[in-house]
Structures are given as C-alpha cells and as structure tokens.
Amino acid sequence: MRSMIRHNQWIGVVAIGLAAMLAGCGKSLPATSPVEGYVTFDGKPLEDATVIFVSGNANMSNGEVALGKTDPQGKFILTTFVGGEADVKGAMPGSYQVTISKMVPPSGMALDKYLAMVEAYNKKVEQGEMVSAEQAPPPMVESLPGKYSAAGTTKLTAEVKQGEANEIKFDLDK
C-alpha cells in the first residue's frame, strides 16, 4: 500500500510538471506586419548592410527588435526575433528607431583577401594551434556615417502599420 501511494504521488508530480511545460509551449508569438524596403547610399543600392529596427527598451523577448540584410538591389525583409526561441516575419506595429550598418575590411584590404585571412585564422584555432593576437585578422570597420549606423546618433525612424504591407525606403548620403 505504501509503495502504491508513492507511485501515485510520483505520477501526480510528473503530471503537474508536464502540464506546466505544455502551458509554456502555448506561448503565442507577437502579431507582426510584413516589412520590406530598400536602402540606397549616394543614389546606389546598398548591398550587404544590416538594417535594425528597435522600439521600446530593445527587449528581444518582447519582439522589440527586428532585423534584415540588404541584397544586391538594396532590398531587405525584416524578421522579428522573440526571446531567442523563434523568429517571425515582419515587425510588430509601432514606431522604431532604425540603424543601418555596413561592415567592411580595413582600408586598403580587398574583401577576398580579408575573408581568406579569417578562414586561415579560424582553421588554426579549430585545429587547436596557438595563435597570437597579432595573427588575428584586423577588425572590420563601419563604412557608413554614424548618423545612420550608431544607435545613439541615428536620426532614422520608421512606422510599422498594423495589418498592412509596409514598404520603407532609406536614401542615405555621406
């Protein structure tokens, strides 16, 4: 009889734990609206730039950050990341501060040469070789002015409207 009580208690504990887990799985993702757009710099499409929309306190778990990457035509499509658990196409409706960043190799270094340096360095590290800081590739540098690329100084803003396909254009200059 005593083992039967312990068995029933154990089943009860497991059932409560399972119910709690299932309740957490039902967490709904935020409602978003589709957002795409284009970025130009000095009148030309800006390729391979990161577009970041931030609202509120920039809390990713609340859907307050949306990201996109520009293609060769300067087009981006935003995705909202929710607490590291999921990503949702679009952005939550509301007002956003926008930063646009394009990282490039240091002055005078071609991208293919830089990428080869990074690959060689990573290979050495993966193989367990000792590498010094001097052997590391130099850090990438921001190619856009801070008025677009720095969160503290950007003047770029956007409004995402609920239930609409939002197309937003950013025409940047030096």
CORLIN-V347792 format. One line per field, one symbol per residue. burial: # if it has 16 or more other C-alpha atoms within 10 Angstrom, else .. A space follows every 10 residues. Layout:
BEGIN
burial->???
END
This chain:
BEGIN
burial->.......... .......... ........## .######### ....###### #####....# ########## #..####### ##.....### ###..##### ##.###.... ...#..#... ##........ ......#... ...####### #..#.#.#.# #....#...# .#..
END
